[in-house]
Amino acid sequence: MIELKDLQVLLALSRHQHFAKAAQDCGMSQPAFSMRIRNLEEKLGVSIVRRANRFQGLTEEGEMIVRRARPILDDAKALEQEISAARGQVAGALILGVVPTATTYAAQVVDLVNQTYPLIQARIEVTTSLIIQQRLYDGTIDVGITYADSLGRDLVTVHPLYDESYVLLAPQDLVSEHSEGITWVEAAELPLSLLIPEMQNRRILDRIFDELGLKPEIVSESNGFMASIVLARSGAAATILPRALIDALGDLDGTRALPLTDPEQTKPICLAILDRQPELTTVSALKEVVLKFAR
């Protein structure tokens, strides 16, 4: 008989398309992971993986098993949580896919979840808006905190959270002549460190600069904000950050945070949940906490 762990292993391989990464995701060694896949193939009497020197994808039979495995694992997870709820406990894993600009907000929400429902094990996975949408549909995250305009509306319920606005974080020497704020035109004249172009936040900034006819000087790119913050503190470059992140970090020695104006720009951030019945009790708990946090 197929075990749930077999299906979890196969879904991880389908998602990562790489044995080592999938094994790490499942908390297994690569040899043990590969053996589990081979044992499943022998048990079913079919080939699941196209094998060569490198992973070549799943066979038709493997893809069919993956399609059937997702709702089975979803139902098993929902059953476990319903049993806990029947005992008066809200418990279980809760995986949030979060765009980098909303990490601070997500961390605050998870802290409130932990305080209110200590048996929920919440995990934040920071990734792109595109991957959040994909993983919502394949069931490997429970909710997304992402840009509202990055989602299709089929089978997904969207709850508005807040409007993201932008602040320039710059070395003091670079912005000594500015007092209350800085325009996008003025910001484009500074050396900037931004996210990589694949990130939605970077695409938003590029679109703003392009609409204003500006070509900023990009001296550094990274897939997270930390490198840009370090460069700002060292005096090497300025960066553009969401206001929520600046508010959470507070004052950073050697830098100034200036609102970006002319024009002021905002982008809506939302909570995205895949429509499923019944709803996971952990997701219902999260929605309750988010509503209180918004108030």
Buried (B, 14 or more C-beta within 10 A) or exposed (E): EBEEEBBBBBBBBBBBEBBEBBBBBBEBEBEEBBEBBEEBBEEBEBEBBEEEEEBEEBBEBBEEBBEEBBEEBBEEBBEBBEEBBEEEBBBBBBBBBBBBBBBBBBBEBBEBBBEBBEEBBBEBBBBBBBBBBBBBBBBBBBBBBBBBEBBEEEEBBBBEBBEBBBBBBBBEEBBEEBEEBBBBEBBBBBBBBBBEEEBBBBBBBBEBBEEBEBEBEBBBBBBEBEBBBBBBBEBBBBBBBBBBBBEEBEEBEEBBBBBBBEEEBEBEBBBBBBEBEEBBBBBBBBBBBBEEBEE
